[in-house]
Amino acid sequence: MVMRKLLRNPLSLIGLVLLFGFVIIAIFAPWIAPTPEAYKDEPYRVPRYGWGSAPAPPSEEHPMGLTQGKYDIFYGIIWGTRTAFQVGLIVIGCSCAIGVLIGSVSAYIGGKFDEIVMRFVDVFMSFPFLIAAIVITAVLGRGLDKVIIALILFRWTGYARLIRGNVLQVKQDEYVMAARAAGVSHLAILLKHIIPNTIFPVLIQASMNMGSIVVTAATLSFLGLGAPEGYADWGQMISFARNWVLGSPGDPLKYWYTVVWPGLAIILFVLSWNLIGDAFRDIMDPRIQG
């Protein structure tokens, strides 16, 4: 039913098509951009075809050109799709799990326990997300795994807040009171009755946050705090282009390909999730349905 409504919505259909395209690229990356023999043990390391600093224009062998350091842009974009899904799904999945667990248990127990937990959440939410992620990544060291840890550490609070408010409303409903009167355990009430009826706003928010997580991870890589140098990551591909954004004297668009291709990949990936999230929210919100 939900999928049918998504397919009928023109904007969500565009989002689904874009997302399906990225999924296909991620799955078939080894065939779309085969790993050179010298890099077989490290398929996520972008191949280098020289040591010069200046980028090289698109050619038959390198359809998107070579960026600074002679890294293959096409290979970085294709395998970077896998990196984007890896970071987004792990961060969102873990953040949702932690947030739903803490938020739902806190709201269900209530009282002073809920107050203490929410003050703890407030402390985490008081830090600007990007600044906090930069600080944690700088402390932990460079690496994609460090980026994931930093993003999870400061992303779960939003889901905890969201589901807490929903649980506070639902836990007083008649079917929950009836389950308590029937002697159903608290854990069973949470898992079978409360969470299934409060999880949808969290899922909608998660789909909306997928794009922002990828953008944040790309930002950290651009700043030199994310994936190690040469790793297939869209943010790092843009980082390689930072010295060539203005082109050359008299030709500002000379090195356009170093910025446009990784930037376009990020924009379309974020757009796909945002379109799907917006449509999903409209479908699941009864006030909008009318």
ABEGO torsion letter per residue (X at the ends): XAAAAAAABAAAAAAAAAAAAAAAAAAAAAAABBBBAAAAABAABBBBBEABABBBBBBAABAAEBBBGGBBAAAAAAAAAAAAAAAAAAAAAAAAAAAAAAAAAAAAAEEAAAAAAAAAAAAAAABBAAAAAAAAAAAAEBEAAAAAAAAAAAAAAAAAAAAAAAAAAAAABAAAAAAAAAGBBAAAAAAAAAAAAAAAAAAAAAAAAAAAAAAAAAAAAAAGABBBBGBBBAAAAAAAAAAAAAEBBGBAAAAAAAAAAAAAAAAAAAAAAAAAAAAAAAAABAAAAX
